[in-house]
Amino acid sequence: MGGPAQDHDWISAFLDACAAEQGAARNTQLAYGRDLKDVAAWLAGKGSAFERATREDVEAYLVSCDADGLSQATRARRLSAIRQIYRFAFEEGWRADNPAIEIRGPGRPRRLPGTLAEEEVDSLLDAARATGRTETDRLRNACLMELLYATGMRVSELVSLPVSSARGDPRMLLVVGKGGKERMVPLSPPARDALTEWLIARDAMFEAKRASVAASAPLPPEARFLFPSRGKSGHLTRHGFYLLIKDFAVAAGVPPDRVTPHTLRHAFATHLLANGADLRSIQTLLGHADVATTEIYTHVLDARLSELVLTRHPLADKTED
């Protein structure tokens, strides 16, 4: 049995399978789709397609990516997408081989994640409490930052939290992570206080909206989210929070290019490790499938300790006689 005649049908079927069988997150599906559309366009330019592409075609595509200046990480990701769509095609009986299976990837450069000192995080939290046009905005901003630093959530997990998960002054939050996997994360006292204050302001905002319309009118779709927005998603977007956190960085006097939502996730893990938490616990809190992913923070801590010795030791600035 042959596969679909059009490459876009291959991609569509592959993405549907990723969602149904692997529980792939929407962002993961979008990334696969972008990469595979680029591959399909390149193959079409060479008069080929997924159904007929050879190992030499795949290798030539990767060479062209290198010539275009794409990073090692991007090339490795695209090769991974090619391997996976051909593995899917093999399982479906669309191809009798996987032309990418024996191709060695460019690998990924091992880079330590950027993080922040505890004093810098404190400054960012203070800035969030003071940034915003209205008191409601400031309470929301404080809650966003306190929850992010207290839990180490991914930004997509944070902005899409349902308000139901925050009711009743919870000590723990149920978070839905990659692939729909659930985990519980504890809340620190400052995070709980910020959450309580934001819920009061948020509920008052929706009560005011309801008072301006018929009492029987249903609440808008965004009312089900902890951080609502009138946009298509119904909640604050990742990009929206990215822009907010840059404002907090400016107000805090921390270089904005060092501050992203993911930097706060790294800071959460690194600070826990520095204060005696074990890797398995941090792995659970972060939602990592493999503890090897979490081990990168031991290298971050080692690098930071080395920097402290080289820059803060009383003899660090003295040269040999």
URHUMO-V400873 format. One record per residue. N is the residue number from 0. SS is DSSP state (H for helix, E for strand, L for the rest). PSI is psi in degrees with one decimal (none if undefined). D_LAST is the distance of its C-alpha to the last C-alpha in Angstrom with 2 decimals. Layout:
# URHUMO-V400873
N/SS/PSI/D_LAST, N/SS/PSI/D_LAST
This chain:
# URHUMO-V400873
0/L/124.9/79.20, 1/L/165.0/77.20, 2/L/-178.4/74.88, 3/L/154.9/75.57, 4/L/-28.9/76.24, 5/L/140.1/73.74, 6/H/-34.0/69.97, 7/H/-26.7/69.94, 8/H/-35.2/72.29, 9/H/-49.4/69.85, 10/H/-44.5/67.07, 11/H/-45.1/69.36, 12/H/-39.8/70.56, 13/H/-44.9/67.06, 14/H/-37.5/65.81, 15/H/-40.9/68.88, 16/H/-39.3/68.15, 17/H/-42.9/64.52, 18/H/-42.2/65.79, 19/H/-41.1/68.64, 20/H/-33.1/67.20, 21/H/-8.4/63.45, 22/L/31.1/63.53, 23/L/135.9/61.06, 24/L/158.2/59.98, 25/H/-39.7/61.27, 26/H/-36.7/57.84, 27/H/-43.5/57.43, 28/H/-40.9/60.87, 29/H/-39.6/60.10, 30/H/-44.8/56.95, 31/H/-45.7/58.96, 32/H/-43.7/61.70, 33/H/-45.7/59.45, 34/H/-44.9/57.83, 35/H/-30.6/61.15, 36/H/-36.5/62.88, 37/H/-42.4/60.25, 38/H/-46.3/60.89, 39/H/-41.1/64.64, 40/H/-40.0/64.43, 41/H/-44.7/62.44, 42/H/-41.3/64.95, 43/H/-36.6/67.84, 44/H/-21.5/66.42, 45/L/8.2/66.54, 46/L/22.6/70.07, 47/L/-173.4/69.04, 48/L/171.5/68.89, 49/L/-36.3/67.64, 50/L/-30.8/70.81, 51/L/-7.8/70.28, 52/L/141.6/66.51, 53/L/174.3/65.05, 54/H/-39.6/61.66, 55/H/-36.5/61.12, 56/H/-45.1/61.94, 57/H/-43.4/59.38, 58/H/-40.5/56.69, 59/H/-37.0/57.64, 60/H/-44.7/57.40, 61/H/-35.8/53.86, 62/H/-40.8/52.91, 63/H/-35.5/54.42, 64/H/-41.3/52.40, 65/H/-43.8/49.20, 66/H/-28.6/50.41, 67/L/-2.7/51.09, 68/L/16.2/47.45, 69/L/145.3/48.08, 70/L/164.1/45.11, 71/H/-45.3/44.70, 72/H/-41.7/45.75, 73/H/-43.4/48.88, 74/H/-38.9/49.92, 75/H/-39.8/49.48, 76/H/-39.9/51.56, 77/H/-38.5/54.30, 78/H/-39.8/54.53, 79/H/-41.7/54.86, 80/H/-40.2/57.70, 81/H/-45.3/59.44, 82/H/-42.8/59.25, 83/H/-37.7/60.67, 84/H/-32.4/63.58, 85/H/-31.0/64.54, 86/H/-41.7/64.31, 87/H/-43.9/66.65, 88/H/-38.4/68.92, 89/H/-45.0/69.08, 90/H/-30.4/70.06, 91/H/-7.6/72.70, 92/L/16.0/74.08, 93/L/-28.6/73.29, 94/L/151.7/71.26, 95/L/1.9/71.29, 96/L/171.9/67.61, 97/L/99.4/64.22, 98/L/-9.8/62.89, 99/L/-3.9/59.36, 100/L/-30.7/58.93, 101/L/5.1/57.19, 102/L/127.6/54.98, 103/L/128.9/51.29, 104/L/166.8/49.71, 105/L/-8.2/46.54, 106/L/174.8/44.92, 107/L/131.5/43.08, 108/L/136.0/39.42, 109/L/103.7/37.79, 110/L/137.1/36.43, 111/L/136.5/35.34, 112/L/145.0/37.61, 113/L/146.0/36.34, 114/L/-177.4/36.36, 115/L/151.3/35.83, 116/L/157.7/34.15, 117/H/-35.9/36.65, 118/H/-36.1/36.16, 119/H/-39.6/37.07, 120/H/-41.8/40.16, 121/H/-41.2/41.19, 122/H/-39.2/40.99, 123/H/-39.7/43.12, 124/H/-41.6/45.66, 125/H/-40.7/45.94, 126/H/-39.6/46.37, 127/H/-39.3/49.12, 128/H/-24.0/51.02, 129/H/-2.5/51.03, 130/L/130.4/51.73, 131/L/148.3/55.33, 132/L/-31.2/58.36, 133/L/167.0/60.34, 134/H/-36.6/59.81, 135/H/-44.1/61.07, 136/H/-42.3/58.44, 137/H/-38.7/55.68, 138/H/-39.9/56.97, 139/H/-45.3/57.13, 140/H/-41.6/53.58, 141/H/-41.0/52.28, 142/H/-44.0/54.23, 143/H/-49.7/52.97, 144/H/-40.1/49.30, 145/H/-42.0/49.76, 146/H/-40.8/51.68, 147/H/-46.8/49.22, 148/H/-29.9/46.18, 149/H/-24.3/48.20, 150/H/-21.9/49.63, 151/L/22.7/47.46, 152/L/153.1/50.67, 153/L/150.3/50.81, 154/H/-36.6/51.85, 155/H/-32.7/55.20, 156/H/-38.9/55.90, 157/H/-53.6/55.09, 158/H/-21.4/57.17, 159/L/12.8/60.19, 160/L/131.2/60.49, 161/E/145.2/64.15, 162/H/-27.2/64.89, 163/H/-27.7/66.81, 164/H/-14.8/63.59, 165/H/0.9/62.39, 166/L/150.9/65.57, 167/L/25.6/65.90, 168/L/60.8/62.39, 169/L/146.6/61.01, 170/L/-19.8/58.15, 171/E/151.2/57.76, 172/E/139.4/58.37, 173/E/120.7/60.00, 174/E/134.4/58.14, 175/E/113.4/59.61, 176/L/-155.1/56.87, 177/H/139.9/56.81, 178/H/17.6/60.01, 179/H/11.8/61.76, 180/L/134.6/59.88, 181/E/147.4/59.97, 182/E/156.8/57.38, 183/E/134.8/57.07, 184/E/134.2/54.05, 185/E/154.0/53.61, 186/L/136.3/53.26, 187/L/159.4/50.94, 188/H/-44.3/52.61, 189/H/-36.6/51.21, 190/H/-39.6/52.51, 191/H/-40.8/55.89, 192/H/-44.9/56.13, 193/H/-37.4/55.33, 194/H/-43.5/57.86, 195/H/-45.2/60.55, 196/H/-39.4/60.13, 197/H/-39.2/60.20, 198/H/-40.0/63.31, 199/H/-46.5/65.17, 200/H/-40.6/64.41, 201/H/-46.3/65.11, 202/H/-36.9/68.44, 203/H/-36.9/69.46, 204/H/-43.7/68.80, 205/H/-31.0/71.13, 206/H/-39.3/73.72, 207/H/-39.6/73.83, 208/H/-41.1/74.34, 209/H/-34.9/77.10, 210/H/-22.1/78.84, 211/L/-5.0/79.12, 212/L/-179.1/81.09, 213/L/138.6/83.96, 214/L/-27.8/83.24, 215/L/-7.9/84.31, 216/L/137.2/81.90, 217/L/154.6/79.26, 218/L/150.3/75.59, 219/L/160.5/73.75, 220/H/-32.9/71.91, 221/H/-12.6/68.48, 222/H/-16.1/69.52, 223/H/-6.2/68.61, 224/E/148.7/64.88, 225/L/-37.2/62.38, 226/L/79.7/60.86, 227/E/157.2/63.96, 228/L/150.9/64.25, 229/L/6.0/67.33, 230/L/-178.1/65.91, 231/L/-39.4/67.29, 232/L/-24.5/65.22, 233/L/-9.2/66.25, 234/E/165.6/62.71, 235/L/135.7/59.49, 236/L/163.3/58.06, 237/H/-42.1/54.61, 238/H/-38.6/54.13, 239/H/-42.3/55.33, 240/H/-34.5/52.80, 241/H/-44.3/50.03, 242/H/-38.8/50.82, 243/H/-44.8/50.96, 244/H/-25.8/47.54, 245/H/-38.8/46.05, 246/H/-40.6/47.69, 247/H/-39.3/46.18, 248/H/-44.5/42.69, 249/H/-46.5/43.17, 250/H/-29.8/44.51, 251/H/-9.0/41.65, 252/L/23.3/38.93, 253/L/132.5/37.76, 254/L/120.3/37.44, 255/H/-29.7/40.91, 256/H/-9.3/39.69, 257/H/-3.3/37.92, 258/L/118.3/41.07, 259/L/166.2/44.12, 260/H/-36.4/46.55, 261/H/-27.2/44.93, 262/H/-37.4/41.49, 263/H/-34.2/43.07, 264/H/-42.5/44.38, 265/H/-40.2/40.91, 266/H/-41.6/39.58, 267/H/-50.4/42.42, 268/H/-44.4/41.56, 269/H/-41.4/37.78, 270/H/-36.8/38.15, 271/H/-45.8/40.77, 272/H/-42.1/38.58, 273/H/-25.4/35.61, 274/L/16.9/38.05, 275/L/2.0/39.39, 276/L/149.2/42.27, 277/L/157.4/43.10, 278/H/-38.2/43.38, 279/H/-40.2/47.14, 280/H/-42.9/47.83, 281/H/-39.3/45.76, 282/H/-45.4/47.57, 283/H/-44.1/50.90, 284/H/-37.7/50.00, 285/H/-18.6/48.81, 286/L/26.0/51.82, 287/L/135.5/49.90, 288/L/-29.9/52.22, 289/L/132.3/49.48, 290/H/-20.9/46.60, 291/H/-32.8/44.49, 292/H/-37.0/44.55, 293/H/-26.2/43.22, 294/L/-18.2/40.36, 295/H/-27.9/38.49, 296/H/-21.8/37.54, 297/H/-35.3/35.53, 298/H/-36.4/33.30, 299/H/-44.4/33.17, 300/H/-43.3/32.08, 301/H/-42.5/29.42, 302/H/-38.4/28.04, 303/H/-40.7/28.12, 304/H/-39.1/26.38, 305/H/-40.7/23.55, 306/H/-39.9/23.33, 307/H/-42.3/23.25, 308/H/-42.5/20.34, 309/H/-25.8/18.32, 310/H/-22.1/19.43, 311/H/-14.5/20.24, 312/L/139.2/17.86, 313/L/-22.6/16.01, 314/L/2.6/12.58, 315/L/-30.3/13.75, 316/L/11.3/12.52, 317/L/134.3/8.90, 318/L/163.2/6.43, 319/L/145.3/3.81, 320/L/none/0.00
